[in-house]
Structures are given as C-alpha cells and as structure tokens.
Amino acid sequence: MITDLGSLPGNNNSAAGSINSHGWVTGQSQSSVIDPNLGIPEFRATLWRGNQITDLGTLPGGTEALGIYVNDGDQVVGFSDNGIPDPFSSVFFLTGTQIRTFLWKNGAMQDIGTLGGPDAVPFANCGVLPPDQIVGASYTSFNPNPGTGLPTIDPFFWKDGIMTDLGTLGGTIGNAQCGNSHGQIIGNSNLSGDAVTHAFLWRDGVMDDLGTLGGDNSTALWLNEAGDVAGFADLAGSQTHHPALWSQGNIRDLGAVEGEPCGQALSVNARGQVVGGTSDCNYFLHAFLWEKGGPMLDLNSLIPADSGLGLTFAININDRGEILAKAIPPGVSRYQDADLYGHLVLLVPCGAETGASCEASLAQSAANAATARPISVNSPNPSAKFSTRPRLGKTDPHHRFGVLFPR
C-alpha cells in the first residue's frame, strides 16, 4: 500500500526525498502563496512526522525552500532563498535571489553562511552525515572568473557552526558530495583550466585526486564507512566510462554487462558490494552487482525469469545486501520510456550467508517493511510498503534474489 503524505493546505503538489531511522520524512510542498518572481505557488521545505505535516518556512526574506534530507538527529538540511537579488544563483536555483543552505533543528531554521560569496547549497546524495555536519558547494566571492563567468565555487564542510573551505584540485568549480562518520569527504573538482573534472577524497585537510581509468574525467558518487568510493571514470580516449571503485588509494575498473561501453557504480555498502548500471553511454540498460573477487553480475540473471521485469540500474545496496533497483515491465523500451514507465523493486538476497530460504528472507523483509525501515535515507523509501508476493530466484544460491513488488 502506498501512503499519500499529503501537502500543505490547498490543491498543491508535494514531494518527499528523505527519511530517517525515526520515520521522519522531509521534502517540499507548494503553498497557497504565489511567488512574485516565478508566478507559481511558492515551495516550502516540509517535514512529515507520522500524520503531521510541518511547514518549515523559508529563511528571512525568502519565497522558496526545499528540504534535502533529515538526519538521525532529527535535523533537516535544505536550502532556501533569502530575497536578495543575485545574478549567479541560477547555477543552483531559478529564483534570481541568493540561495543559502539551512539547518533546521529544535523548531528553528539557521542560515549556515557561505565561503564568502552569495550562495551555498548542500549535497547529500550518498547517505547522511552525523548531526550538525553538512557538505556542499559555495561561492567563495562575488567576482566572476573570466573563463567560466562565475565566481569560484569550492566544496565545503560545515561542522558545529564552522564552515571549512576544502579547496579544489586546481580549478574554479568543485563540490563536496558526501561524507562519513570518520571525517572522510568525497566530491568532484575541476583541474586547472576547468576543462577536466576528477573525483577527490578529502580528510584532515588533505585532498587526494582519485584519478581516472586512463581518460580525462572521473566522478565520485558514494562513500561507505570504510572509505570505499563508488563512481565512474573515463577510459583511454575519454569516449567511454566504466563503473569504478576506489579503495585504499587504488582504482578498480568494474567492467560492464554484455560488453556495453559505459556504466556507473552508484552505491557501495559496508561489505564492499557495489551496485549500479551499465549503458550505451546515454541510457541505463542493465543493473549490476559486483563483489570482491568476482566478475560483474547482471542482476537480471539473478531474479526469477518469470518476473517479467527488466532491471535497468540499481540505485542502492544496504548492509543486509538488499538492493533498490529501477525496473521496467514487459513491452517497455529500455531507452527513453524507462524513466516514464519504470518503477522501483526491492531485491532480497536469499539467505546465502545465513542459510535462510528465499521464502524466509522475503518474509523477514516484509516484516521490516511493516516498520518502514528505509534502505537509504536519500533514496525513495523502498521498504515502506512492498507486496509479499514472492518471486524466487533459481540460480546459484550465493547469488539469488527474491523480488518484492511495490503495491
């Protein structure tokens, strides 16, 4: 069953993007006020707690605000404009006014400031930092660079009221993507000249260039608690890119499914299991699982053949080995139609390590679903309500998945 979280009063749209371990959900909802600049209902950062919806408002002077994530300290991180005209804000949001990161806690919204320029936005695409910690990107001044026409944008780390400039790998544009509880932060930065972008890992004031697979560019997308980084990197010639895993200073090419030329690693869990998707360099075609010591596995071969589903990419894998994936039903193209007609499924490992059967694994995941435990605080809530109709895999018992269908 899908639960409608509702919206703020009025015939408004709303969206939720994050849930914490206490079941608090954040996102945004349109309000009954028309934005004088955009001519549409103003969006408000919104928090859902049980059946209660709370309008978190905006920063003083602002008209628009969005909640990005809610951490396990019950703090909401998001961004809001402040009403001050800003010619550079369109890089982050289309209000034409300054965009600031906020921290909402104990009923109050705090502007965490910038690195010296007009705007700062948070990032949290791979898990959530501990309370009172935020990463993102901020302008460092109001002076545009001749090459980009924008002020320098540096990655930042905000902790306990202090914002630290992490610097860049030589270019004038960078962002901090996410961090872990050990003070490690990943992100991406242009090199000198702003023509090439590399993934980086930052810790204790030192930024390490994570390099590529022989081409020009690389991108870091996910960081686990062990410091493993998942993303993708260009191969020689920079016409294709492969899923990549950086671990202990080394980069590994994870390969591709069925010889497809491109792919991205989207998540890595505490056990070093990596999931993502391979592609024709434009559209995801096959979801994959990679584990240490083994080849890349096409997840489509590890689910029941009678499921009728085509798994195009895997969004996330948690430490139980459960995988959130995007699937398309029979008759739908794996190309342009996938985003329009695809839906989420939860893949449940069939007890390879515990000896549990697929039936038992699915039953336990259904019980977890009843308590609304999310796979990831920053992915669509995959375990809120899934049907317990089992579809059992029939391949190697160490690589079998049952499928829970959303209903």
C-alpha positions as CSV (number, residue, x, y, z in Angstrom):
1,M,0.0,0.0,0.0
2,I,1.2,3.5,-0.9
3,T,0.5,6.2,1.6
4,D,-0.3,9.7,0.5
5,L,1.7,12.0,2.8
6,G,-0.4,14.9,1.7
7,S,0.6,18.5,1.1
8,L,0.3,21.9,2.7
9,P,-3.3,23.4,2.6
10,G,-4.6,23.9,-0.9
11,N,-4.6,21.9,-4.1
12,N,-0.8,21.6,-4.0
13,N,1.9,19.3,-5.2
14,S,4.4,17.8,-2.8
15,A,7.5,15.6,-2.9
16,A,9.4,13.6,-0.3
17,G,13.1,12.8,-0.8
18,S,14.5,11.6,2.5
19,I,13.5,9.5,5.6
20,N,15.5,8.9,8.8
21,S,15.6,6.0,11.2
22,H,12.7,7.5,13.2
23,G,10.4,7.7,10.2
24,W,10.6,11.4,9.8
25,V,10.3,12.5,6.2
26,T,11.4,15.7,4.5
27,G,10.9,17.3,1.1
28,Q,8.8,20.1,-0.2
29,S,5.2,21.2,-0.8
30,Q,3.7,24.0,-2.7
31,S,1.9,26.6,-0.6
32,S,-1.1,28.8,-1.2
33,V,1.2,31.8,-1.8
34,I,2.1,32.8,-5.4
35,D,5.8,33.5,-5.9
36,P,6.0,37.1,-7.2
37,N,9.1,36.3,-9.3
38,L,8.2,32.9,-10.7
39,G,4.4,33.2,-10.9
40,I,3.8,29.8,-9.4
41,P,2.8,28.6,-5.9
42,E,5.8,29.0,-3.5
43,F,7.5,25.9,-2.3
44,R,8.2,25.3,1.3
45,A,10.6,22.9,3.0
46,T,8.3,20.4,4.6
47,L,8.6,17.8,7.4
48,W,6.2,14.8,7.9
49,R,6.1,13.2,11.3
50,G,3.5,10.4,11.3
51,N,0.3,12.0,10.2
52,Q,1.5,15.5,10.9
53,I,2.9,17.9,8.2
54,T,5.0,20.8,9.2
55,D,5.8,23.9,7.1
56,L,9.4,24.7,7.9
57,G,9.1,28.0,6.1
58,T,11.9,29.9,4.5
59,L,14.9,32.0,5.5
60,P,14.0,35.6,6.3
61,G,13.1,37.4,3.0
62,G,12.8,34.2,1.1
63,T,10.0,32.8,-1.0
64,E,11.2,29.3,-1.8
65,A,12.7,26.5,0.3
66,L,13.3,22.7,-0.2
67,G,14.2,20.0,2.4
68,I,17.0,17.9,1.1
69,Y,17.5,15.3,3.9
70,V,16.7,14.6,7.5
71,N,19.4,13.1,9.7
72,D,19.1,10.7,12.7
73,G,19.4,13.7,15.0
74,D,16.0,14.8,13.6
75,Q,17.6,17.8,11.9
76,V,16.6,18.9,8.4
77,V,19.1,20.2,5.9
78,G,17.9,22.0,2.8
79,F,18.2,25.3,1.0
80,S,16.2,28.5,0.8
81,D,16.5,31.8,-1.0
82,N,16.7,35.0,1.1
83,G,15.2,37.5,-1.3
84,I,18.5,39.3,-2.1
85,P,19.0,39.7,-5.8
86,D,21.8,37.6,-7.2
87,P,22.9,37.2,-10.8
88,F,24.8,33.9,-10.1
89,S,22.0,32.0,-8.3
90,S,20.7,30.3,-11.5
91,V,23.5,27.8,-11.2
92,F,21.8,26.4,-8.1
93,F,18.1,27.5,-8.3
94,L,16.0,29.8,-10.6
95,T,14.8,32.4,-8.1
96,G,17.2,35.1,-9.2
97,T,18.0,35.6,-5.5
98,Q,20.7,34.3,-3.1
99,I,20.4,30.6,-2.3
100,R,21.6,29.5,1.2
101,T,21.9,26.2,3.0
102,F,19.8,25.9,6.1
103,L,19.9,23.7,9.2
104,W,16.5,23.2,10.9
105,K,16.6,21.9,14.4
106,N,14.6,22.4,17.5
107,G,12.0,24.3,15.5
108,A,14.4,27.0,14.2
109,M,15.9,27.4,10.7
110,Q,19.6,28.6,10.6
111,D,21.4,30.0,7.6
112,I,24.9,28.3,7.8
113,G,26.5,31.0,5.7
114,T,28.9,30.8,2.8
115,L,32.6,30.7,1.9
116,G,32.4,34.4,1.1
117,G,30.2,34.6,-1.9
118,P,26.4,34.9,-2.4
119,D,25.3,31.3,-2.4
120,A,25.9,27.9,-0.7
121,V,24.0,24.6,-1.4
122,P,24.1,21.3,0.4
123,F,24.7,17.9,-1.1
124,A,23.7,14.5,0.3
125,N,23.4,12.0,-2.4
126,C,25.0,9.1,-0.6
127,G,23.9,8.7,3.0
128,V,23.7,11.3,5.7
129,L,26.4,12.8,7.8
130,P,26.2,12.8,11.6
131,P,24.1,15.7,13.2
132,D,25.5,19.2,12.9
133,Q,27.6,18.3,9.9
134,I,26.9,19.3,6.3
135,V,28.8,19.2,3.0
136,G,28.1,21.1,-0.2
137,A,29.4,23.8,-2.5
138,S,29.7,27.6,-2.1
139,Y,30.8,30.6,-4.0
140,T,34.0,32.0,-2.4
141,S,33.5,35.6,-3.7
142,F,31.2,37.8,-5.8
143,N,33.8,38.2,-8.5
144,P,33.3,36.1,-11.7
145,N,36.3,34.3,-13.3
146,P,36.9,35.2,-16.9
147,G,36.9,31.5,-18.0
148,T,33.6,30.5,-16.5
149,G,31.8,33.8,-16.0
150,L,31.1,32.6,-12.4
151,P,32.7,33.2,-9.1
152,T,34.9,30.3,-7.8
153,I,32.8,27.5,-6.4
154,D,34.5,25.4,-3.7
155,P,33.4,22.4,-1.8
156,F,32.7,23.0,1.9
157,F,32.4,21.0,5.1
158,W,30.3,22.6,7.9
159,K,30.6,21.2,11.4
160,D,29.3,22.6,14.7
161,G,28.9,26.1,13.3
162,I,32.2,26.3,11.4
163,M,32.4,26.2,7.6
164,T,35.7,24.9,6.1
165,D,36.8,25.5,2.5
166,L,38.1,22.2,1.2
167,G,39.8,23.8,-1.8
168,T,39.9,22.3,-5.3
169,L,42.3,20.3,-7.5
170,G,43.3,23.5,-9.3
171,G,40.1,24.5,-11.0
172,T,37.5,27.1,-10.1
173,I,34.5,24.7,-9.7
174,G,34.1,21.9,-7.1
175,N,31.6,20.3,-4.8
176,A,31.6,18.0,-1.8
177,Q,29.3,15.1,-2.5
178,C,29.0,13.4,0.9
179,G,31.0,12.3,3.9
180,N,31.1,9.5,6.6
181,S,31.4,9.5,10.3
182,H,35.2,9.2,10.1
183,G,35.7,12.7,8.7
184,Q,36.2,11.5,5.1
185,I,34.6,13.5,2.4
186,I,34.3,12.8,-1.3
187,G,33.5,15.1,-4.1
188,N,34.4,16.3,-7.6
189,S,36.6,19.2,-8.7
190,N,37.8,20.7,-11.9
191,L,41.5,20.7,-12.6
192,S,43.4,23.8,-13.7
193,G,41.8,25.3,-16.8
194,D,38.3,23.9,-15.9
195,A,38.3,21.5,-18.8
196,V,38.6,18.3,-16.8
197,T,36.9,17.0,-13.7
198,H,38.3,14.5,-11.2
199,A,36.9,12.7,-8.2
200,F,38.5,13.5,-4.9
201,L,38.8,12.2,-1.3
202,W,39.4,14.7,1.5
203,R,40.4,14.0,5.0
204,D,42.2,16.1,7.7
205,G,42.9,19.0,5.4
206,V,44.3,16.9,2.5
207,M,42.6,16.4,-0.8
208,D,43.6,13.4,-2.9
209,D,43.0,13.2,-6.6
210,L,41.4,9.8,-7.2
211,G,42.4,9.7,-10.8
212,T,40.7,8.0,-13.8
213,L,40.9,4.8,-15.8
214,G,43.2,6.3,-18.4
215,G,40.9,9.1,-19.7
216,D,40.2,12.6,-18.7
217,N,37.4,12.6,-16.2
218,S,36.1,10.8,-13.2
219,T,33.1,11.3,-10.8
220,A,32.7,10.1,-7.2
221,L,29.1,9.3,-6.2
222,W,29.0,7.2,-3.0
223,L,31.2,6.8,0.1
224,N,30.9,4.0,2.7
225,E,32.1,3.9,6.3
226,A,35.3,2.0,5.3
227,G,36.3,4.8,2.9
228,D,35.5,2.9,-0.3
229,V,34.3,5.3,-3.1
230,A,31.9,4.3,-5.9
231,G,31.5,6.2,-9.1
232,F,32.7,6.1,-12.7
233,A,35.8,7.1,-14.7
234,D,36.8,7.7,-18.3
235,L,38.7,5.0,-20.2
236,A,41.6,6.0,-22.5
237,G,40.3,8.3,-25.2
238,S,37.6,9.6,-23.0
239,Q,34.8,8.4,-25.3
240,T,33.5,5.8,-22.8
241,H,33.4,5.4,-19.0
242,H,33.2,2.4,-16.7
243,P,32.0,1.9,-13.1
244,A,34.9,2.4,-10.8
245,L,35.7,1.6,-7.2
246,W,38.4,3.4,-5.3
247,S,39.7,1.5,-2.2
248,Q,42.8,2.2,-0.2
249,G,44.2,4.5,-2.8
250,N,43.7,2.2,-5.7
251,I,41.1,2.4,-8.6
252,R,39.4,-0.7,-10.0
253,D,37.6,-0.9,-13.3
254,L,34.5,-3.0,-12.5
255,G,33.8,-3.7,-16.2
256,A,30.4,-3.8,-17.9
257,V,27.5,-6.1,-18.6
258,E,27.3,-7.7,-22.1
259,G,30.1,-5.5,-23.4
260,E,28.2,-2.3,-23.0
261,P,30.6,0.6,-23.4
262,C,29.6,2.7,-20.3
263,G,28.4,2.4,-16.8
264,Q,28.3,3.9,-13.3
265,A,28.7,2.5,-9.8
266,L,26.0,4.2,-7.8
267,S,26.4,2.7,-4.3
268,V,28.8,0.6,-2.2
269,N,27.9,-0.9,1.2
270,A,30.0,-1.8,4.3
271,R,30.8,-5.2,2.8
272,G,32.2,-3.7,-0.3
273,Q,29.3,-4.8,-2.5
274,V,28.8,-2.4,-5.4
275,V,25.7,-1.8,-7.5
276,G,24.9,0.4,-10.4
277,G,24.1,0.2,-14.1
278,T,25.8,-0.2,-17.4
279,S,24.6,1.6,-20.5
280,D,25.1,2.6,-24.1
281,C,26.6,5.9,-22.7
282,N,23.1,7.5,-22.9
283,Y,20.6,5.3,-21.1
284,F,21.0,2.6,-18.4
285,L,20.3,-0.9,-19.8
286,H,21.4,-3.4,-17.2
287,A,21.5,-3.3,-13.4
288,F,24.6,-4.9,-11.9
289,L,26.1,-6.3,-8.7
290,W,29.8,-6.5,-8.1
291,E,31.5,-8.3,-5.2
292,K,35.2,-8.6,-4.3
293,G,36.9,-11.4,-6.0
294,G,34.2,-11.9,-8.6
295,P,33.1,-10.6,-12.0
296,M,30.3,-8.1,-12.6
297,L,26.9,-9.8,-12.4
298,D,23.9,-8.8,-14.4
299,L,21.1,-8.6,-11.8
300,N,18.6,-9.6,-14.4
301,S,20.1,-13.1,-14.4
302,L,19.7,-13.4,-10.6
303,I,16.0,-12.8,-10.3
304,P,13.2,-15.2,-11.5
305,A,12.8,-15.4,-15.2
306,D,9.1,-15.2,-14.8
307,S,9.2,-11.8,-13.1
308,G,8.8,-10.1,-16.5
309,L,10.9,-7.3,-15.3
310,G,14.0,-5.6,-16.9
311,L,16.3,-4.1,-14.2
312,T,18.0,-1.1,-15.8
313,F,20.0,0.1,-12.9
314,A,20.4,-0.5,-9.1
315,I,20.2,2.7,-7.0
316,N,21.4,1.4,-3.6
317,I,22.5,-1.6,-1.6
318,N,22.3,-1.7,2.1
319,D,24.4,-3.6,4.6
320,R,21.9,-6.5,4.6
321,G,22.5,-6.9,0.8
322,E,19.1,-5.7,-0.1
323,I,19.1,-3.8,-3.4
324,L,16.8,-1.0,-4.5
325,A,16.5,-1.1,-8.3
326,K,14.7,0.5,-11.2
327,A,12.7,-1.9,-13.3
328,I,10.6,-1.7,-16.4
329,P,7.7,-4.0,-17.2
330,P,7.4,-6.1,-20.4
331,G,6.9,-4.2,-23.6
332,V,8.6,-1.0,-22.4
333,S,11.7,0.2,-24.1
334,R,14.9,0.2,-22.0
335,Y,15.6,3.5,-23.5
336,Q,13.5,6.7,-23.4
337,D,10.5,5.1,-21.8
338,A,12.3,3.7,-18.7
339,D,12.1,6.8,-16.7
340,L,8.4,7.3,-17.6
341,Y,7.1,3.8,-17.0
342,G,9.7,2.2,-14.8
343,H,9.1,1.5,-11.1
344,L,11.1,0.6,-8.0
345,V,11.6,-3.0,-6.8
346,L,13.4,-4.3,-3.7
347,L,15.7,-7.3,-4.3
348,V,16.1,-9.5,-1.3
349,P,19.1,-11.9,-1.1
350,C,18.1,-15.5,-0.5
351,G,20.0,-16.2,2.8
352,A,23.3,-17.3,1.2
353,E,25.2,-16.5,4.4
354,T,22.5,-17.3,7.0
355,G,21.2,-20.4,5.3
356,A,17.7,-18.9,5.2
357,S,15.4,-19.8,2.3
358,C,14.1,-17.2,-0.2
359,E,10.7,-17.5,1.4
360,A,12.2,-16.8,4.9
361,S,14.3,-13.9,3.5
362,L,11.2,-12.3,1.8
363,A,9.1,-12.8,5.0
364,Q,11.7,-11.0,7.1
365,S,12.0,-8.1,4.6
366,A,8.2,-7.9,4.6
367,A,8.3,-7.6,8.4
368,N,11.0,-4.9,8.1
369,A,8.7,-3.1,5.6
370,A,5.9,-3.0,8.2
371,T,8.1,-0.9,10.4
372,A,9.0,1.4,7.5
373,R,12.8,0.9,7.8
374,P,14.3,2.6,4.7
375,I,17.1,1.2,2.7
376,S,18.6,4.7,2.4
377,V,17.6,8.0,3.8
378,N,18.2,9.6,0.5
379,S,16.5,7.3,-1.9
380,P,12.8,6.9,-2.5
381,N,11.5,4.9,0.5
382,P,11.9,1.3,-0.7
383,S,10.7,-0.6,2.2
384,A,7.7,1.4,3.3
385,K,5.1,-0.8,1.7
386,F,6.0,-3.8,-0.6
387,S,3.9,-6.7,-1.6
388,T,4.9,-10.0,0.0
389,R,4.1,-11.9,-3.2
390,P,7.4,-13.9,-3.6
391,R,9.3,-14.3,-6.8
392,L,12.2,-16.7,-6.1
393,G,15.5,-16.8,-7.9
394,K,16.7,-20.2,-9.2
395,T,20.4,-19.5,-9.9
396,D,23.5,-20.1,-7.7
397,P,22.3,-19.9,-4.1
398,H,25.1,-17.4,-3.3
399,H,23.6,-15.1,-5.9
400,R,19.8,-15.4,-5.8
401,F,17.3,-12.6,-5.1
402,G,13.7,-12.7,-4.3
403,V,11.7,-9.6,-5.5
404,L,9.3,-7.5,-3.5
405,F,6.9,-5.6,-5.8
406,P,5.6,-2.2,-4.8
407,R,1.8,-2.1,-4.5
